[in-house]
Amino acid sequence: MFQSFRKSARERSAIAQVGDWTKARFNLSDQATVMVAEVNCQVPGCPPVETVIAFWTDPETRYRFKVFKPVAEVVEDDLPVSWLLPSLLDEDDLGCDCC
């Protein structure tokens, strides 16, 4: 039943790598919380698989962005440039579909 929740070594490595790239790109501390999740989208017109990245700079400030490909295919250049940080602010009060 829970087989679909198990990640391969390649997927776990890709998730860790995307998290590390995110910390470096946005100058986050090593202790910063970064969530990387691959999700299937059921909305018409949405890519079938996307990677959602969320991180916090403090307990009240969350940022979020998506890369429209599976996590194992994400490369460092897919991440937004650091000066876009203000536009990544997630003000949905945890009302997003990722967490």
C-alpha positions in Angstrom: 0.0 0.0 0.0 2.8 2.5 0.9 5.1 1.4 -2.0 4.3 4.7 -3.8 5.6 6.7 -0.9 9.1 5.1 -1.0 11.7 7.0 -2.8 14.6 5.6 -4.8 18.1 6.4 -3.9 18.2 8.7 -7.0 15.1 10.6 -5.9 16.4 11.0 -2.3 19.7 12.3 -3.7 17.9 14.7 -6.0 15.7 16.0 -3.2 18.8 16.6 -1.0 20.6 18.3 -3.9 17.7 20.7 -4.7 17.5 21.6 -1.0 21.2 22.3 -0.9 21.0 24.4 -4.1 18.1 26.4 -2.6 20.0 27.1 0.6 23.0 28.3 -1.4 21.0 30.3 -3.9 19.1 32.2 -1.2 21.9 32.4 1.3 20.0 30.3 3.9 21.7 28.8 6.9 22.5 25.1 7.1 19.7 24.8 9.7 17.1 26.4 7.5 14.0 24.3 6.7 13.7 23.6 3.0 10.9 21.3 1.8 11.3 19.7 -1.6 8.3 17.6 -2.9 7.5 16.1 -6.2 3.7 16.3 -6.8 1.3 15.1 -9.5 -1.0 17.8 -10.7 -4.6 16.9 -11.6 -5.5 20.4 -12.8 -6.2 20.6 -16.5 -3.3 22.3 -18.4 -0.9 21.8 -15.5 2.3 19.8 -16.1 1.7 16.2 -14.9 4.6 16.2 -12.5 6.2 19.2 -10.8 8.7 19.9 -8.0 7.6 22.3 -5.3 10.2 24.0 -3.1 9.3 25.8 0.0 11.5 27.4 2.6 11.3 29.6 5.7 13.6 32.5 6.6 11.8 32.8 10.0 8.8 31.0 11.6 6.4 33.5 10.0 7.9 34.0 6.5 7.6 31.3 3.9 8.7 31.3 0.3 7.6 28.9 -2.4 8.3 28.2 -6.1 7.7 25.4 -8.5 9.8 23.7 -11.2 7.7 22.0 -13.8 9.6 18.8 -14.0 10.3 15.7 -11.8 12.8 16.4 -9.0 15.4 14.0 -10.6 15.4 16.2 -13.7 15.8 19.6 -11.8 19.2 21.3 -12.4 20.6 24.2 -10.5 19.8 26.7 -13.3 16.1 25.8 -12.9 16.0 27.7 -9.6 15.0 31.4 -9.6 17.7 34.0 -9.3 18.2 35.3 -5.8 17.0 38.8 -6.5 13.5 37.3 -7.2 13.2 36.3 -3.5 10.5 39.0 -2.7 8.3 37.6 -5.5 8.5 34.1 -4.0 6.9 35.1 -0.7 4.0 32.8 0.0 1.2 34.8 1.6 -1.4 32.0 1.3 -1.4 31.2 5.0 -0.5 27.6 4.2 -3.4 27.5 1.8 -1.3 26.1 -1.0 -1.6 22.7 -2.5 1.9 21.6 -1.5 1.8 21.7 2.4 
